[in-house]
């Protein structure tokens, strides 16, 4: 079995193209790193976008790994030309904000080439799974990539179907024989908890 952890980046700053993490996003990434390191990560990947690479940085530090930057993990905002603003910070009267509040996640990016984006998400995941058979892989990416790949696994028609939390973890497993199984969606326990320490002796 090969396990892939799709990790959404931390909260970025708003209003610029390719933003880095906000102070809150940096704190989220720092909480994520020891949580995942305790699981024994065999490989680490990142989207080329700053918000993903900065989220991966604490994981690199605690694991001693260097994240492989995989271009196919980039988000949809390379395909549309406007500065990135976290969805929660968009003005309430913006059509995108209304779409999110009504659960019409796919209307957040109405001009996206859905077929191309889906193909890229699937290609990214297959690249990682093929490279590390039997391992546990962490891939720091984006909400759109996670949505789209999980929708493909579940055969959901809508490619954007849930709103993942910042630094949330969603897991898929490639089983012997090649079948992809969804294991979890939107884990955020690391934001409020610490792993129990086994008693000595």
N, C-alpha and C positions, 0 to 999 in steps of 0.2 A: 504494500500500500504506500502511496505517495500522498502527502498532505500539503495543501497550499493554503496559506493564510493571506487573504486579501485585506490589506490594512489601509483605511482611508487616512490621508494626511491630517495633521493638526490644523487648528483654526489659523487661516492666513490673515495678513493685513488686507485692507480693502482698497479698491479703486485704482490698481495698477496692473499692468500686464506681468505675468509670471511673478506673483508676489511671494515673499518669504513668510515665515511664521510670525504671528503676533506673539506678545509675551504669554498670553493664555495658551496659544498653540504650542509654544516651546515647553510650557509646563506639562501639557498633555503628552507630548513626545517623551519627556523625561519619565513620566509615570509608566508609559507603555514599555519602555526598553527593558527594565528588569523583569517585568511580568512575562514578556515573551522569551527573554534570555533563559529564564528558569525552565522553559519547555524544551530547550535543546534545538536550536535552529541550525540546520545544515547548510542553508544558502539564503542569501539576502539580495533582494532586487529593489530597484527604485525607478519610478518615473523620472524623466529628465527635468521635470518642473521643480522649481526651488522649494515649494511648499512640501513636496514629497521628499526631496533630498534632505531637507532640514529635519524632517520627521524621522528619517532613517539614521541621521547622524548619531543620536544617543545609542541606538541599537548597534551601530558600528563600534562605538566606543566600548560598550559592555561585553560584546561578543568577540571583539578583535577582528571582525570581518570587514571587508570593504564591499559595499553594495554594488552590484552590477547594474549599471544604468541601461534600462531597456526602453527604447524609444516607443515601442508599441503600447507601453503602459501610460502614455500621456493622455491627458483629458481632452474633452471635446473642444475646449476653448482655444485650441490651435486652429480650429476649422471655422470659427466665427470671430469677427474682429471687434471686440470691445473689452475694456479693462475688466479684470476679474473682481467681483464683489461677492463675499460669502452670502449664500441665499438668505440667511437670517437677517442680513443687514440691508437688503434691498428695500426701497421705499414701499410702503404698504399699497400705494395706488399703482405701482408698476405691474403690468400684466403678468410678468414672471412671478412676482410675489403672490398675486391672486391665484395663479395656477398651482403654486406650491400649497397654499392654504386650502385649496379644494382637492388636493391629492392628484392633480393632473400633472404629474411630474414630467411626462414626455413633452408637455407644452412649454416647459422651461427653455428648451432649445428647439424651437419648431423648425429651424432651417437646417438642422443637422442631417447629414447623409447617413441615415440609420443603418443601411446595409453595410456600408464601408466601416462604420464604427463597430458594428457587431463583429465583422470579420477580423478587425484589428484586435479586439478584445480576446476573441477565441485564439487567434494566432499567438498573442502574448502569453496566454495561459499554457497553451500547448508547448511553446518554446521552453518555459520553465519546468513543466512537468517532465518533458522528454529529457531534459538535461540532468535531472536529479531523481532517478527512479529509486523508490524506497526511502526518500528523504523527507524532511519537513522544511518547507520553503516559506519565507515571509516576503511578501511583495508590497511595498508601500506605493500606493497608487491613488485613485480618485473615486468619488462616489459614482460617477457615470460608468467607469470601467467595471466596478463591482456590480452595479445594477444590471448592466448589460450582459455580463458573463453569467451571473446567477439566473437571469431571466432565460438565457439560452439553455442552461442546464435544466431548469424547471419547465421549459417549453411554454413560457408566459408570453403572450403576444406583445404586451407593452414592455419595452426595454428599460424604461425608468419606472420602477414600481414601488420603491421604498426610499426613505431618506436616511442614509447611514450617518451615525454620529461621528464626530471628529475622533480620529485614532481608533475607531471601531474596527473589530476583526470579524471577518466572515470566512468560513472554512469550507473547502471542498476536498474530497479525497478521490484519487484515482485508484480503483480497486484492481486486484489481479484480474486480468482479462480486459482491462481498459475502461470499464464503466466509471463514469464520474458521478459521485454521490455528494449531495449537499449535506454538510454536517452541522453548520450553525450560521446564523445571520446576525450581524450587528452586535457582537459582544462588546460590552463596555465596562465589565467588572473592574478592570484595572484603574478606572477613574475613581472608584469609591472604596476599594478593598485592597488588602495585601494578602499574598499567599501565605497559608499556614506553614510554619516551620516544623518539620518532623522532630519530635523529642529525641534527644540523644540517649542511647542505651535502652 
